[in-house]
Amino acid sequence: MPKVIALANQKGGTGKTTTTVNLGIGLAAQGNKVLLVDATKTMMEEPYEADEGILHHAEGIDLMPGNIELSAVEVSLVNTMSRETVLRTYINTVKDKYDYVLIDCMPSLGMMTINALAAADSMIIPVQAHYLPAKGMTQLLQTIARVRRQINPMLTIDGVLLTMVDNRTNFAKDISFVLRRDYGDKLLIFKTEIPLSIRAAETSAQGKSIYAFDPHGIAARAYHAFTKEVLEIGEKQRKRQHQADISR
């Protein structure tokens, strides 16, 4: 059963794209078929073939990269029929070929992010350790609640991932503590924390994952551990779904 995960945070600079790429390649390394999704022309209501725009990456994943002006997409969706579910309609045509579909959301709570949440089974929230966005987290959770009520009642939150953690500072440790204290009873906070790493930040420009760029570094080890956590969550959810299907 394929699982669609949106990685979302309306604040930019949280390492969201880096996390999407390294999680995807980490999942593929464990034998999963993975598709990474960015903005596509499905948002523009243009005709498309099921496999159109999907690229094959050397590290074993498929990519659907952004290929249109993002600001134009937001405007075009205002006048689109069923505009909140355009992306879901497309993903439903291709997801059965994959074990995991990861959607890299743009840093906003606009229509494109709503589309991603409408299409997703679950979501992961990367949070930068330099700045604890209490207000931003509240806004995001409100948006998620609205999407559940109106569009996608099955949407769940897999967890919050702390990124860019500088363990040399007490400030980063304080943020980790506060995040777990304030949200740990409401949300799963991943045990793994992604360390601050210049090499990890450089991977996007290189078109490689951290595993290919710096396989023995601290960021690669952290993303490997994070991938294992995501796989464990997916396995538990599949078992619960299987039990629910049996009991019907």
N, C-alpha and C positions, 0 to 999 in steps of 0.2 A: 504494500500500500504506500503510495507516494506521500511525502509530507512537504508542505509548502510553508516556509518560514520567512517572515519579513523582519529585516533588521532596521529598526527605526528609532530616531531621536531627532526632534526638530532643531536641536542645537547642532551646528556644524563643528567639525574638528574633534569628534569623539572617536575617530579611528574606525568608523562604521564600514567604509569601503574596504579598508585593509582587513578588517575582521571578516567581512563577507567572503573575500577572496581566500583567505587562509583557512577559514572554516570549510569552505567548499572543497578546496584541494585536500584538506585533512580528511574530510569524509570520503572523497574519492580514493585516497590512499588506503582506506579501510575496506575497499571493494564496493563502494556505492556508486551508482550513476547519478551525477549531479549536474544541474543546470543553474547558472547564475543569471539573474534577470536585472537589467537596468531599464530605463525608459525606452519604449519602442513605438513604432508607428501604429501599433494597435490602438494607442490613445487618440490617433487622428482619424479613426474610422476608415482608414484606407484598406483596400482588399489585401489579403496576404495568404500565402501558403503556410501549412502547418509548421514546416521546418524553416521557413524563410527567415533570414537574419541570424540564425544560430551558427556560431563559430565554434570550432573545435580547438581547444587549447592543448599545448604539448604536455601539460601536467595532468591530463586525464579528465578534464571537466569540459562542459559545453558552456558557451557564453552567449548571452543576448545583450550586446552592448547598447548604450544609448546612441541613437543615430539621428536625433532631431533636437531642435532648440527647446530646452525645457520650459522656458517662460511661455513659449507659444502653446505648449501642451496644456498648461494650466488654463489659458484663455479658451482654447478650443473645447475643453471638456465642459465648460459652462453651458454650451449649446448642444451637447451630445446626449442622445437618448440613453437612458440607463447608465449615466456617466460614471456612477460609483462602481460599476461592475464590468467595465470594458476590459480591464486587465485580467480579471477572473475568467471571463469568457475565453480569452486567448490561452491562458495557462491551462484551462481545462482540456484544451485540444492537444496539448503536448505532455502533460505531467505524467501520464501513465508510462512514458518511456524512462522515467527517472525514479530514483529512490528519494531524492531530496531536490527541491526547487528553492533556491535562496533569492529573495528580492532585496536589493540594495535600495533603500528609500532615500529620496533627497531630503535635506535638512529643512523640513517645513511640515506643517500640518495641513497642507493644501490638498487639492483634489487628487494629485498623484499618490500621496501617502494614503489617502482614504481608499484609493483603488488597490493599493498593495495590501492594506489590512482587510479589505473585502475579499481578496483572493487567497489570503493566508489561512492556514490551520492554526498557526501560532506565531509568536513574535519574540525576538530577543532585543533588549534595550541596552546598547552600549552607552556607558556613562564615563565621561572623562574625569580622572582623579584630581585634576587641577582645580575643578570647579564643581561644587555640588549644586545641581540645578533643581532645588526643591520646588520652585514655582514651575519650572519647565516640566518636571516630572508629573506634577499635579495636572497640568494642561494635557500632557500626553495620556495620562490615565483617564481623564475625562473624555478625550477623543476616542480612546479604545472602548469605553463604556457606551458611547453613542453609537459606534460602529456595531457593537454587539446588539444593542437594542433595535437598530433600524436595518442593518444590512447582513451581518454575519454573526449570528448568535453562538456559533461554535468556536469563535476565536478565543485562544488562550494565550497566556504569557508564559513562555518557557523560563525566562529569568532575566535578571539584570547583570550585565558584564562590566566590571570596572576595568577601564583601559588607561594607558599612559600613566601607569603607577610608578612614581619615582620613590623607591623604597629607601632612598638616602634621606628623605625628609620626613619629619614628624607630621607635616601637613597632609601628605598622602595617606599616612596611617590614620590620621584623624578622620579624613573623609571616608575611608573604608569603614571605620567604626561607626560613624554617624549614619552612613547609608544602611548598614546592616541593622543598626538600632532602630531607625525610623521606618524602614520598609521591609525588614526581614520577616515580620509577622504577616505581611500582605503579599509579598512576592518572594520567589526564590532568588537569592543573590548567589551567583555562581561562586563556587569555592575558588576557582582559578581567577587570578588577576593578571591582566596583560601588562607587562612592565614597559616603562618608557624605553623606546629603542629607536635610535636614528636609523638603523638598518631596516627595521620594520617599515618606517615611513618611506624609505627609499624604494621599497619593492614595487609600489604602483608605477613609478616612473620607469622601472626596469621591465615591467610586464611579467614579473615572476612572483611566485609566492615566497614567503620567508623561508620555506623548506628548501627551495632551490637556491635562494640568495645567501642565506646564512643558516644552514641546517643544524649547526651545533650551538647556536646562540640561545640566549635566555628567552627571546620572543618565540622562537620555534618550539622550544620546550613548553612554553605556556600555551601556545595555540594547540599543540598536540594534546595537552591535558584538557583544555576547553572542549576540543572536538570529542574526546571521550565522554565528557559530561553530557554533551548534546546527544550523543548516541545512546547513552543510558536513559535519558529522558524519553527519546523516541521509542526505545524498546519497551519501557514501562507503559507508555501510551498505547502502543500496539497490543500489548497483553491485555490492558483494560478493555480496549475495543473488541478484542477477540472474545473475552469473557462476556461482554455485553451482547455480542452477536449470538453466542451460545445460549444465553439465558432468555432470548426472545422466543 
